Amino acid sequence: MNDSKVTPLYQQVKEDIKNAIEQGRYKAKEKIPSEPELCAEYSVSRITLRRAVEELCNEGYLIKRQGQGTFVSTPRIHRKMAGGNRMESFTNTCRNYGMKAGARLLSRQIVPARQEEQEFFGLGPDDLLVYVERLRTADGLPIFLENQFFPYQKFKGLMEENLNDVSLFEVIERISGRKPVETTRRTLEITRASVEQAQKLGIPLGEPLMFLNSYFIDQEGKSLCIGRQYYIGSRYMFDL
């Protein structure tokens, strides 16, 4: 390794592995050499190597799989914002990347409607919503937390549906005949992962997240649902 007094040793290791990934010496989904092998290759301690690998994992270049080793991540997913206020579905986006979209149900509740939700859905102060929280993945890699809100009276059937590894909007269309066609309002901002979000996404506390807040309407222009999603910034990108 370079004996530079300016750049820390772990940073030099990190940059060399990163360059190997970007130059194709380590390919997407390929397992990198074991920890002892890399320590020997770079003549560094395990502590130094682990810090380099940990930062590469945090930045989305590598992913650790329990009991299997460390692998090169797939390239950052680009999701297209279609014309107007439309957006390509996550399932289709993954398919375009040759990846399998996954979904794991984390929570399903009946909750009160807050003021802005009452206004969007045309509900009263005593009306309820179905709240669905899922972890969305691409080839098993966590990508974002999906939070969807639906008027309870029209979508109470969601409380009985299997919502694992399925498209939620396809389920909605099947049980109601309605589907999202565009959003009347959509905002995107940067936030940082809370303790709970970090645990669910398997990322460090404070990791940058993109928070997308969307208000969906159906094919008849009627309010359908509200989506509040938290995307891992190092693994996801929106193409406007």
Disulfide bonds with the S-S distance in Angstrom:
none
